[in-house]
Amino acid sequence: MLLRGEVRGRIWIDGQPPWFFTRELTEEDIGMSPRDSLRGLLGDGNARVTVSMEMRDTDYGTGFGTHVSVALTCDQEESSVREAASIATGLAEEFVEEAFDTARELFDQTPTKGSN
């Protein structure tokens, strides 16, 4: 039994359809080992912690951005929820920055950038 997690994200560029992605998190992503640490955090698995972050680069509403949501399942003990929230926040920061870099690259390649 492992800590369960998922990342969902959206990249948008003004005038283009959004790109969506979903990914299950692995032990390596979560950065916890050995497995006993993960089992301890998961416990009964009845709590879910979700952290969302967004980054935008816009000028009068024209531009690009990304939104990422990281959800982790853990037990209901306060210490586990706090630990899961801390892990989810760190992961959300990483994923939103990666997605933002991708959004910037796509925006720079868009021939209609800056037009309405």
Backbone torsions as a table, in degrees:
resi	resn	phi	psi	omega
1	MET	NA	130.9	-178.2
2	LEU	-125.2	161.0	169.2
3	LEU	-60.0	130.7	-178.5
4	ARG	-102.7	143.5	179.8
5	GLY	-156.4	162.2	-178.5
6	GLU	-151.1	145.6	174.0
7	VAL	-116.3	132.8	173.1
8	ARG	-124.8	140.4	-179.2
9	GLY	-148.7	165.0	178.5
10	ARG	-141.6	134.3	172.7
11	ILE	-115.2	131.0	178.5
12	TRP	-129.9	145.3	176.1
13	ILE	-131.3	129.6	-177.2
14	ASP	-50.6	128.1	178.3
15	GLY	85.5	0.0	-178.9
16	GLN	-121.1	152.8	173.9
17	PRO	-66.9	146.5	-179.0
18	PRO	-71.3	155.6	173.5
19	TRP	-105.8	131.5	179.4
20	PHE	-114.6	147.5	173.9
21	PHE	-142.9	149.0	176.4
22	THR	-136.6	137.9	-179.5
23	ARG	-147.9	135.5	172.8
24	GLU	-75.0	142.4	178.0
25	LEU	-87.6	145.5	179.0
26	THR	-106.0	171.8	175.0
27	GLU	-56.6	-39.9	-179.1
28	GLU	-64.4	-41.8	177.9
29	ASP	-60.9	-45.0	-176.4
30	ILE	-72.1	-27.9	175.1
31	GLY	75.2	28.1	179.0
32	MET	-117.5	137.4	172.0
33	SER	-163.5	159.2	-1.1
34	PRO	-72.0	-179.8	-177.7
35	ARG	-56.8	-29.2	179.9
36	ASP	-61.1	-36.2	177.3
37	SER	-62.6	-40.6	179.4
38	LEU	-67.7	-41.8	178.2
39	ARG	-60.4	-41.0	-179.6
40	GLY	-64.0	-37.6	179.2
41	LEU	-73.5	-38.1	-179.5
42	LEU	-67.5	-46.4	179.5
43	GLY	50.1	-125.2	-178.9
44	ASP	-79.4	-11.0	176.0
45	GLY	67.5	20.2	-176.2
46	ASN	-91.3	0.0	178.2
47	ALA	-115.4	145.8	177.8
48	ARG	-128.4	128.4	179.0
49	VAL	-111.4	127.3	179.2
50	THR	-125.6	130.5	177.1
51	VAL	-122.8	129.1	178.9
52	SER	-119.9	144.9	177.8
53	MET	-141.3	151.1	179.6
54	GLU	-137.0	143.8	173.3
55	MET	-132.1	138.3	179.7
56	ARG	-136.5	150.5	169.9
57	ASP	-132.4	100.8	-176.3
58	THR	-133.0	154.6	174.3
59	ASP	-131.9	107.2	-175.9
60	TYR	55.1	40.8	175.8
61	GLY	86.8	-7.1	179.6
62	THR	-101.6	132.0	179.1
63	GLY	158.8	-140.3	-176.0
64	PHE	-150.2	166.7	178.4
65	GLY	-174.6	178.9	179.4
66	THR	-149.3	154.1	177.2
67	HIS	-135.3	132.8	-179.6
68	VAL	-131.5	139.6	176.6
69	SER	-127.4	128.0	178.6
70	VAL	-115.2	125.5	179.5
71	ALA	-119.6	131.6	176.3
72	LEU	-126.3	142.5	176.7
73	THR	-101.1	135.9	180.0
74	CYS	-148.9	-177.9	176.1
75	ASP	-82.2	178.5	-172.1
76	GLN	-91.1	1.8	177.6
77	GLU	-66.2	138.8	-177.6
78	GLU	-55.9	-41.3	-178.7
79	SER	-64.3	-36.9	178.3
80	SER	-69.1	-41.8	178.7
81	VAL	-62.5	-43.4	178.8
82	ARG	-63.3	-42.8	179.4
83	GLU	-64.6	-44.2	178.5
84	ALA	-62.5	-39.4	178.5
85	ALA	-63.9	-40.5	178.5
86	SER	-64.5	-44.8	178.6
87	ILE	-63.4	-45.8	-178.8
88	ALA	-62.7	-38.0	178.9
89	THR	-64.2	-46.3	178.2
90	GLY	-61.1	-43.1	178.8
91	LEU	-65.9	-41.8	179.7
92	ALA	-61.4	-41.5	177.4
93	GLU	-59.8	-45.1	180.0
94	GLU	-63.1	-49.2	-175.9
95	PHE	-68.2	-37.3	-179.5
96	VAL	-68.9	-36.0	177.2
97	GLU	-66.8	-43.2	177.8
98	GLU	-61.9	-45.6	-179.3
99	ALA	-66.4	-35.6	178.8
100	PHE	-64.7	-41.4	176.4
101	ASP	-61.0	-41.7	176.8
102	THR	-63.7	-43.1	179.0
103	ALA	-60.8	-41.8	178.9
104	ARG	-62.0	-44.9	178.7
105	GLU	-60.6	-46.2	179.6
106	LEU	-63.6	-40.9	178.8
107	PHE	-61.6	-43.7	179.6
108	ASP	-64.4	-25.8	179.6
109	GLN	-88.9	-7.3	-176.6
110	THR	-81.3	118.6	-177.5
111	PRO	-65.0	-24.0	-177.4
112	THR	-96.4	13.6	-177.2
113	LYS	-57.8	138.2	177.8
114	GLY	82.1	-2.8	178.8
115	SER	-106.0	156.9	179.2
116	ASN	-101.9	NA	NA
